[in-house]
C-alpha cells in the first residue's frame, strides 16, 4: 500500500513538473532535463504494461529502460555544465567535449569487460553499463559541485535545484550500488527500499526550484573570470592530448 502511494505521488509530481515547465517556459531552456523526466515517465509506463501483459519479460525490460534513463541523466549533467558556463564558451566547449569523451570511454570499458568475461545476455550488459555510468555520474557531479564552489559560479534557483536534486538521486544510487558489491549487503537491500523516497525528495526539490523561471545569475568577479580562463587553457590542452595518449596506449 505504501509503495503504491509513493508511486502515485511520484507520478503526480512528475506531471506537475512537466505542466509547470510548459507554462513557465522552462521546458525550452532545460530541454535535456525535462527530456529526462519524460524518459522516466515513459519507462514507468512501459514497465507497468510489461508487468501486466508480459511478466516473464519484465526483468529484461526493466534493465533496458533503466539504462535509457541513466544515459539521459548523463546528458543532464552536461546540460548543467553548459548552462552554468554559458557566458564562458571558451571553457564550456572543451569541458563538454571532455565529458562526452569520458562517456565514450566508459561505454568502451563496459563493452571490453563484457567480452573479456564472456557475453552473458543483453539485460546483464545493460545492467553493467548502467552501473558503470552511475559511478561516473556520481564522480562528475561531485567534481562539478566542487568546481562551482571553488570558482564561485552562481547557478541560480532553477539550475541549482536541478543540480541538487540530481545529486541527491544519483548519490543515493551510487551509495546503494557500492554497498551492493560488498559481502553481506543487507544494508544495501534496506537502502534500496528507500530509493523511491529519495526520488520523491528529488522531485520535491525540482518542483520547488522550477516552479517559475528565476533571473539569470550575475556574472562572476574579475578574479574568478581569470581563474576560469586558466582552467579553460588547461582543459583545452588536456582534451587535445587525449587522442595521442589513446594511440600510445593502443600501441603498447
C-alpha positions as CSV (number, residue, x, y, z in Angstrom):
1,X,0.0,0.0,0.0
2,X,2.8,2.4,1.0
3,X,4.7,1.6,-2.2
4,X,1.7,2.2,-4.4
5,X,1.1,5.6,-2.6
6,X,4.7,6.6,-3.2
7,X,4.5,5.6,-6.9
8,X,1.3,7.6,-7.5
9,X,2.8,10.6,-5.6
10,X,5.9,10.5,-7.8
11,X,3.7,10.4,-10.9
12,X,1.7,13.4,-9.7
13,X,4.9,15.4,-9.0
14,X,6.4,14.4,-12.4
15,X,3.2,15.5,-14.2
16,X,3.2,18.8,-12.2
17,X,6.8,19.4,-13.1
18,X,6.1,18.9,-16.8
19,X,3.0,21.1,-16.8
20,X,4.8,23.9,-15.0
21,X,7.7,23.6,-17.4
22,X,5.4,24.3,-20.3
23,X,3.5,27.2,-18.6
24,X,6.7,28.8,-17.3
25,X,8.8,28.4,-20.5
26,X,11.5,26.5,-18.7
27,X,10.9,23.5,-21.0
28,X,12.7,25.3,-23.8
29,X,15.7,26.3,-21.6
30,X,16.3,22.9,-19.9
31,X,15.3,20.5,-22.7
32,X,17.6,17.7,-21.7
33,X,16.4,17.7,-18.0
34,X,12.7,17.7,-19.0
35,X,13.5,15.0,-21.6
36,X,15.0,13.0,-18.7
37,X,11.7,13.4,-16.7
38,X,9.7,12.3,-19.8
39,X,12.1,9.3,-20.2
40,X,11.4,8.3,-16.6
41,X,7.7,8.5,-17.1
42,X,7.9,6.6,-20.3
43,X,10.0,3.9,-18.7
44,X,7.5,3.6,-15.9
45,X,4.6,3.2,-18.3
46,X,6.5,0.5,-20.3
47,X,7.3,-1.4,-17.2
48,X,3.7,-1.4,-16.0
49,X,2.4,-2.6,-19.4
50,X,5.0,-5.3,-19.5
51,X,4.2,-6.4,-15.9
52,X,0.5,-6.7,-16.8
53,X,0.8,-8.3,-20.2
54,X,4.3,-9.9,-20.4
55,X,5.5,-10.5,-16.8
56,X,8.1,-13.0,-18.0
57,X,9.9,-10.2,-19.9
58,X,9.7,-7.7,-17.1
59,X,13.3,-8.2,-15.9
60,X,14.8,-7.6,-19.3
61,X,12.6,-4.6,-20.0
62,X,13.4,-3.1,-16.6
63,X,17.2,-3.0,-17.3
64,X,16.7,-1.7,-20.8
65,X,14.6,1.2,-19.5
66,X,16.9,1.8,-16.6
67,X,19.9,2.1,-19.0
68,X,18.0,4.6,-21.1
69,X,17.2,6.8,-18.1
70,X,20.9,6.6,-16.9
71,X,22.2,7.7,-20.4
72,X,19.8,10.6,-20.5
73,X,20.7,11.6,-16.9
74,X,24.3,11.8,-18.1
75,X,23.2,14.3,-20.7
76,X,21.5,16.3,-17.9
77,X,24.9,16.6,-16.2
78,X,26.3,18.0,-19.4
79,X,23.4,20.4,-19.6
80,X,24.1,21.6,-16.1
81,X,27.6,22.4,-17.0
82,X,26.6,24.1,-20.3
83,X,24.0,26.3,-18.6
84,X,26.3,27.2,-15.7
85,X,29.1,28.3,-18.1
86,X,27.0,29.6,-20.9
87,X,28.7,33.0,-20.5
88,X,32.1,31.4,-20.8
89,X,32.1,29.3,-24.0
90,X,35.9,29.2,-24.0
91,X,35.6,26.8,-21.0
92,X,32.2,25.3,-21.7
93,X,33.1,23.8,-25.1
94,X,36.3,21.9,-24.1
95,X,34.8,20.6,-20.8
96,X,31.6,19.5,-22.6
97,X,33.9,17.7,-25.1
98,X,35.8,16.1,-22.3
99,X,32.5,14.8,-20.7
100,X,31.5,13.1,-23.9
101,X,34.9,11.5,-24.2
102,X,34.5,10.2,-20.7
103,X,31.1,8.8,-21.7
104,X,32.6,7.1,-24.7
105,X,35.4,5.6,-22.7
106,X,33.0,4.3,-20.1
107,X,30.9,2.6,-22.7
108,X,34.1,1.2,-24.3
109,X,35.3,-0.1,-21.0
110,X,32.0,-1.8,-20.2
111,X,31.9,-3.5,-23.6
112,X,35.5,-4.7,-23.3
113,X,34.8,-6.1,-19.8
114,X,31.7,-7.8,-21.1
115,X,33.5,-9.6,-23.9
116,X,36.5,-10.4,-21.7
117,X,34.3,-12.1,-19.1
118,X,32.2,-13.8,-21.7
119,X,29.0,-12.5,-23.1
120,X,26.1,-13.4,-20.8
121,X,23.0,-11.6,-22.0
122,X,21.8,-8.2,-23.2
123,X,19.9,-7.5,-19.9
124,X,23.1,-8.2,-18.0
125,X,25.1,-6.0,-20.3
126,X,22.6,-3.2,-19.9
127,X,22.7,-3.6,-16.1
128,X,26.5,-3.5,-16.0
129,X,26.7,-0.4,-18.3
130,X,24.1,1.4,-16.2
131,X,26.1,0.6,-13.1
132,X,29.4,1.9,-14.5
133,X,27.7,5.1,-15.8
134,X,26.1,5.7,-12.4
135,X,29.5,5.6,-10.8
136,X,30.9,8.0,-13.4
137,X,27.9,10.4,-13.0
138,X,28.4,10.4,-9.2
139,X,32.1,11.3,-9.6
140,X,31.4,14.0,-12.2
141,X,28.6,15.6,-10.1
142,X,30.9,15.7,-7.1
143,X,33.6,17.4,-9.2
144,X,31.1,19.9,-10.6
145,X,29.9,20.9,-7.2
146,X,33.4,21.4,-6.0
147,X,34.3,23.3,-9.2
148,X,31.2,25.6,-8.8
149,X,32.0,26.3,-5.2
150,X,35.8,26.8,-5.8
151,X,35.2,29.3,-8.5
152,X,32.1,30.9,-7.1
153,X,29.9,30.0,-10.0
154,X,26.3,31.0,-9.2
155,X,23.7,28.6,-10.5
156,X,20.6,30.4,-9.6
157,X,17.4,28.8,-8.2
158,X,16.4,26.9,-11.3
159,X,19.8,25.3,-12.3
160,X,20.8,25.0,-8.6
161,X,17.6,23.0,-7.9
162,X,18.3,20.7,-10.9
163,X,21.8,20.2,-9.7
164,X,20.9,19.5,-6.0
165,X,18.0,17.2,-6.9
166,X,20.2,15.2,-9.4
167,X,23.0,15.0,-6.7
168,X,20.5,13.5,-4.2
169,X,19.1,11.0,-6.6
170,X,22.4,9.9,-8.3
171,X,24.2,9.9,-5.0
172,X,21.8,7.6,-3.3
173,X,22.0,5.2,-6.3
174,X,25.8,5.3,-6.2
175,X,25.8,4.5,-2.5
176,X,23.4,1.6,-3.0
177,X,25.5,0.2,-5.8
178,X,28.7,0.5,-3.8
179,X,27.2,-1.3,-0.8
180,X,25.7,-4.0,-3.1
181,X,29.2,-5.1,-4.2
182,X,30.3,-5.7,-0.6
183,X,29.7,-9.1,1.1
184,X,26.7,-9.2,3.4
185,X,24.9,-6.4,1.8
186,X,21.8,-6.4,4.0
187,X,22.0,-2.6,4.5
188,X,22.0,-2.2,0.7
189,X,18.7,-4.1,0.5
190,X,17.3,-1.7,3.1
191,X,18.7,1.3,1.2
192,X,17.1,0.1,-2.0
193,X,13.8,0.1,-0.3
194,X,14.4,3.8,0.5
195,X,15.3,4.7,-3.1
196,X,11.7,5.7,-4.0
197,X,11.7,8.0,-1.0
198,X,14.9,9.6,-2.2
199,X,13.5,10.0,-5.7
200,X,10.4,11.7,-4.1
201,X,12.7,14.1,-2.3
202,X,14.5,14.9,-5.6
203,X,11.2,15.5,-7.3
204,X,10.2,17.8,-4.4
205,X,13.4,19.8,-4.9
206,X,12.9,20.0,-8.6
207,X,9.2,21.1,-8.3
208,X,10.1,23.8,-5.7
209,X,13.1,25.2,-7.6
210,X,11.5,25.0,-11.1
211,X,8.0,26.3,-10.2
212,X,8.8,29.5,-12.1
213,X,11.6,31.0,-14.1
214,X,14.3,32.7,-11.9
215,X,16.5,35.6,-13.0
216,X,19.9,34.7,-14.6
217,X,22.7,34.9,-12.0
218,X,25.1,37.9,-12.2
219,X,28.5,37.4,-13.9
220,X,31.5,36.4,-11.9
221,X,34.0,38.6,-10.3
222,X,37.1,39.6,-12.3
223,X,39.3,37.3,-10.2
224,X,37.0,34.3,-10.8
225,X,37.0,35.0,-14.6
226,X,40.8,35.0,-14.6
227,X,40.8,31.6,-12.8
228,X,38.2,30.2,-15.3
229,X,40.3,31.4,-18.2
230,X,43.3,29.5,-16.8
231,X,41.1,26.4,-16.4
232,X,39.9,26.7,-20.0
233,X,43.5,26.8,-21.3
234,X,44.5,23.7,-19.3
235,X,41.3,21.9,-20.3
236,X,41.8,22.5,-24.0
237,X,45.4,21.3,-23.7
238,X,44.3,18.1,-21.9
239,X,41.5,17.4,-24.4
240,X,43.8,17.9,-27.4
241,X,46.3,15.4,-25.9
242,X,43.8,12.6,-25.4
243,X,43.9,11.2,-29.0
244,X,47.7,11.0,-28.8
245,X,47.6,9.2,-25.4
246,X,44.9,6.8,-26.7
247,X,47.0,5.9,-29.7
248,X,50.0,5.4,-27.4
249,X,48.1,3.0,-25.2
250,X,46.9,1.0,-28.2
251,X,50.4,0.6,-29.5
252,X,51.6,-0.6,-26.1
